[in-house]
Amino acid sequence: MAASTVELYTGALMPLLGLGTWQSAPGEVQEAVELAIDNGYRHIDCAHIYGNEKEIGAGINSRIQKGVVKREDMFIVSKLWNHFHEQEEVKPAFMKTLTNLNLSYLDLYFMHSPMGTKLHKDQSEAVESSDVDYIDTWKEMEKLVDEGLVKAIGVSNFSVAQLERLLSACRIKPAVHQVELHPYLTQPRLVQYCKFKGIVLTAYSPLGSPERPFRRDDEPVLLDDHVVNEIGKNYGKTSAQVLLRYHVQRGVAAVPKSVTPSQIKENIQIFDFSLSEDDMITLEGLNRNWRIAKWEFDGLPNHKFYPFKED
């Protein structure tokens, strides 16, 4: 049986396949979480900005209360949003997430991006950059570990240079880095750097995020790629299963989002086969440095800590 977990430097085991919850609407996400847990998922990926943590928490706790799973068997992740990078806002934001999820601790807490922002005082809908340094934000996140509120902390959407700067200043090293990863965006330099530094990677949009609301009609659909499809046929697997297997076979966790029962069940059925070395190389060769999540909202490309300038 292929490995289903990866060990963090803290010694914790993180399931390599998790349920993503971005765009999972209140009213459907609780049922999706319950179904996922019933079908063996033990890793649930959340974020404050997704606006659905109360429902996710209800799903998790319903399965704990019914004895389907114990809390210590679950790996629950959430993220600090950009608006809460100021030092005095970090813990209250975390505690809000913890309250919404109705849990006593998290297994992993990410800084959602290195870019701090704030709402304009005169325009409640307007957002502007803040000058807060992500290193100062990180120091507050370290205190959450000290207090036993979270077992590990990590970052998301950081560049190699930003990781290097953080590692030179931190007291507690990031355990995980969550970034966009799939065969159209393989990020070899970042992957190699994290491996060298002992930082585990989690891939978001591992299937190419085909349902993203900002997708243009002329953009490629990774799930429809004929190379991926042909590989799947050789193993009697779907394209989604091939793409997820590609990640976990490299020790990279993946958190595909779904609220569709058949997809939730299908996505976890990836630990009963292995891709050949040639197929792994072929998938890696599909790279076109095509980034889906460019973080082009709120004027972020002009932020001094915009992470994708290295591209």
C-alpha positions in Angstrom: 0.0 0.0 0.0 1.4 3.4 -1.0 2.2 5.9 1.8 -0.8 8.0 2.8 0.9 10.4 5.2 4.0 12.6 5.2 6.0 13.4 8.4 6.6 17.0 9.3 9.8 18.0 11.0 7.7 18.3 14.2 7.1 14.6 14.1 3.4 15.0 13.2 2.0 12.9 10.3 0.0 14.9 7.8 -2.4 13.0 5.5 -1.3 13.5 1.9 -4.8 13.8 0.6 -7.1 16.4 2.1 -10.4 18.0 1.4 -10.2 21.5 0.1 -13.0 23.9 1.0 -12.4 27.0 -1.2 -15.7 27.9 -2.9 -17.6 25.3 -0.9 -20.7 27.2 0.0 -22.4 27.2 3.4 -25.4 24.9 3.1 -23.4 22.2 1.3 -19.9 22.2 2.8 -21.0 20.5 6.1 -22.4 17.5 4.2 -19.2 17.4 2.1 -17.0 17.3 5.2 -19.1 14.6 6.8 -19.0 12.5 3.6 -15.3 13.0 3.3 -14.7 11.8 6.9 -16.9 8.9 6.3 -14.8 7.9 3.3 -11.5 8.1 5.1 -10.4 11.8 4.8 -8.5 12.9 7.9 -7.1 16.2 6.5 -9.5 19.2 6.1 -8.1 22.4 4.7 -9.9 25.7 5.7 -9.3 29.4 5.7 -11.0 32.4 7.3 -11.5 34.1 3.9 -13.5 31.1 2.6 -16.4 32.2 4.9 -17.5 28.7 5.7 -15.6 27.6 8.9 -18.7 27.3 11.1 -20.2 24.8 8.7 -16.9 22.9 8.4 -16.6 22.8 12.2 -20.1 21.4 12.4 -19.2 18.7 10.0 -16.1 17.7 11.8 -17.8 17.7 15.2 -20.8 15.7 14.1 -18.4 12.9 13.1 -16.5 13.2 16.3 -19.7 13.0 18.4 -20.9 10.0 16.4 -17.7 8.2 17.1 -16.7 8.0 13.4 -13.4 9.6 14.2 -11.5 11.0 17.2 -10.2 14.6 17.2 -6.6 13.4 17.5 -7.0 11.4 14.3 -7.9 14.5 12.3 -5.5 17.0 10.8 -7.3 20.4 10.7 -5.7 23.3 8.9 -6.7 27.0 8.5 -5.1 30.3 7.4 -4.5 33.8 8.6 -6.0 36.3 6.1 -4.1 39.3 4.8 -6.3 41.8 6.8 -5.0 40.4 10.1 -1.2 40.7 9.7 -0.9 43.4 12.3 0.7 42.0 15.5 -2.3 42.7 17.7 -4.7 41.1 15.2 -3.0 37.7 14.7 -4.3 36.0 17.9 -7.8 37.4 17.7 -8.1 36.2 14.1 -6.8 32.8 15.1 -9.2 32.5 18.0 -12.1 33.5 15.7 -11.2 30.6 13.4 -10.9 28.2 16.4 -14.3 29.4 17.7 -15.9 29.0 14.3 -14.5 25.5 13.9 -15.5 24.7 17.5 -12.2 23.1 18.2 -9.6 23.5 21.1 -6.6 23.5 18.8 -5.5 23.4 15.2 -2.9 21.0 13.7 -1.6 23.6 11.2 -2.1 27.3 10.7 -0.8 29.1 7.6 -0.1 32.7 6.8 -2.3 32.8 3.7 0.2 35.1 1.9 3.1 37.4 2.8 1.0 40.5 1.9 -0.6 42.4 4.6 -3.6 44.5 3.7 -6.2 46.7 5.4 -9.6 48.1 4.7 -9.6 51.8 3.8 -11.0 53.8 6.7 -13.4 55.8 4.5 -14.4 53.1 2.1 -15.4 49.8 3.7 -15.1 47.9 0.5 -11.7 49.4 -0.5 -8.5 47.6 0.4 -5.0 49.0 0.5 -1.6 47.6 1.3 -0.3 47.7 4.9 3.4 48.1 5.8 3.5 45.3 8.2 6.4 42.9 7.7 5.5 39.2 7.4 8.3 38.4 9.7 6.6 40.4 12.5 3.4 38.6 11.7 5.2 35.3 11.9 6.6 36.1 15.4 3.0 36.4 16.6 2.1 33.1 15.0 5.0 31.5 16.8 3.3 32.5 20.1 0.3 30.5 19.1 2.5 27.4 19.1 4.0 28.4 22.5 0.5 28.6 23.9 -0.5 25.2 22.6 -3.2 26.6 20.4 -1.7 25.1 17.2 0.7 22.3 16.7 2.5 23.6 13.7 2.6 26.8 11.6 3.4 27.3 7.9 3.2 29.7 5.1 1.4 30.0 1.8 2.2 31.7 -1.5 5.7 32.7 -0.5 8.6 33.0 -3.0 12.0 31.3 -2.4 13.5 34.6 -1.5 10.8 35.3 1.0 11.2 31.8 2.5 14.9 32.4 2.8 14.4 35.7 4.6 11.9 34.2 7.0 14.1 31.2 7.8 16.9 33.6 8.7 14.7 35.4 11.2 12.3 32.8 12.6 12.4 31.0 15.9 10.0 28.3 14.8 10.6 27.0 11.2 7.6 26.8 8.8 6.5 23.1 8.7 4.5 23.3 5.5 4.3 25.6 2.5 1.0 25.6 0.6 1.3 26.8 -3.0 -0.3 26.3 -6.4 1.2 23.1 -7.9 0.1 20.9 -10.8 1.7 19.6 -14.0 1.1 23.0 -15.8 3.0 24.7 -12.9 5.6 22.4 -11.4 7.8 25.1 -9.8 10.9 22.9 -9.6 13.1 25.5 -8.0 10.6 26.1 -5.1 10.0 22.3 -4.7 13.7 21.6 -4.5 14.3 24.4 -2.1 11.6 23.3 0.3 12.8 19.7 0.2 16.3 20.9 1.0 15.0 22.9 4.0 12.8 20.2 5.3 9.6 22.0 4.6 6.7 19.9 3.3 4.6 21.1 0.4 0.9 21.2 0.0 -0.5 21.7 -3.5 -3.6 23.8 -3.9 -5.5 23.8 -7.2 -3.9 20.3 -7.8 -6.5 19.6 -10.5 -6.1 23.0 -12.2 -9.1 24.5 -10.4 -11.5 23.9 -13.4 -14.5 25.5 -11.5 -12.7 28.7 -10.5 -15.0 31.7 -11.2 -12.4 33.7 -13.0 -11.5 31.1 -15.6 -11.5 32.3 -19.2 -12.9 30.2 -22.0 -9.5 30.2 -23.8 -7.6 28.8 -20.9 -6.4 25.2 -20.8 -8.3 22.6 -18.8 -5.7 20.3 -17.1 -8.3 17.5 -16.5 -8.9 17.4 -20.3 -5.2 17.1 -21.2 -4.9 14.2 -23.6 -1.6 13.1 -22.0 -3.1 12.9 -18.5 -6.2 11.1 -20.0 -4.0 8.5 -21.7 -2.0 7.8 -18.5 -5.2 7.4 -16.6 -6.5 4.8 -19.1 -3.4 2.8 -18.7 -4.1 2.4 -14.9 -7.9 2.3 -15.1 -8.0 5.6 -13.3 -9.5 9.0 -13.9 -7.5 12.1 -14.9 -8.2 13.5 -11.4 -6.8 10.4 -9.7 -3.6 10.5 -11.9 -3.0 14.2 -11.0 -3.5 13.6 -7.3 -1.3 10.5 -7.4 1.4 12.6 -9.1 1.5 14.9 -6.1 1.4 12.3 -3.3 3.9 10.1 -4.9 6.4 13.0 -4.5 5.5 13.4 -0.9 3.4 16.5 -1.7 0.0 16.8 0.0 -2.9 17.8 -2.2 -6.2 19.4 -1.2 -8.7 19.1 -4.0 -12.0 20.9 -3.4 -15.3 19.2 -4.0 -18.8 19.0 -2.6 -19.8 16.3 -5.1 -20.2 12.9 -3.4 -18.8 10.9 -6.4 -15.8 13.2 -6.7 -15.0 13.1 -3.0 -15.1 9.3 -3.0 -13.0 9.1 -6.2 -10.3 11.6 -5.1 -9.2 9.5 -2.2 -8.9 6.3 -4.2 -5.3 7.0 -5.2 -3.4 4.8 -2.7 -3.9 1.5 -4.5 -1.6 2.2 -7.5 1.7 3.9 -8.4 2.7 5.8 -11.5 5.7 4.6 -13.3 8.9 6.7 -13.3 8.3 7.4 -17.0 4.8 8.6 -16.4 6.0 10.9 -13.6 8.6 12.4 -15.9 6.0 12.8 -18.6 3.6 14.7 -16.3 6.5 16.9 -15.1 7.2 17.6 -18.7 3.7 19.2 -19.2 5.0 22.3 -17.3 4.1 25.5 -19.0 4.7 27.9 -16.0 1.0 28.6 -16.1 -0.2 30.1 -12.9 -4.0 30.1 -12.1 -3.9 32.1 -8.8 -2.0 35.3 -9.7 -3.5 37.2 -6.7 -4.4 40.1 -9.0 -7.2 41.5 -6.7 -7.0 44.4 -4.3 -4.0 45.9 -6.1 -1.8 43.1 -4.7 0.6 42.9 -7.7 1.9 46.3 -6.6 2.4 45.2 -3.0 6.0 45.3 -1.8 5.7 41.7 -0.7 4.0 40.4 -3.9 5.5 36.9 -4.1 5.3 36.2 -7.9 7.7 38.8 -9.1 10.4 36.1 -9.4 8.3 34.5 -12.1 
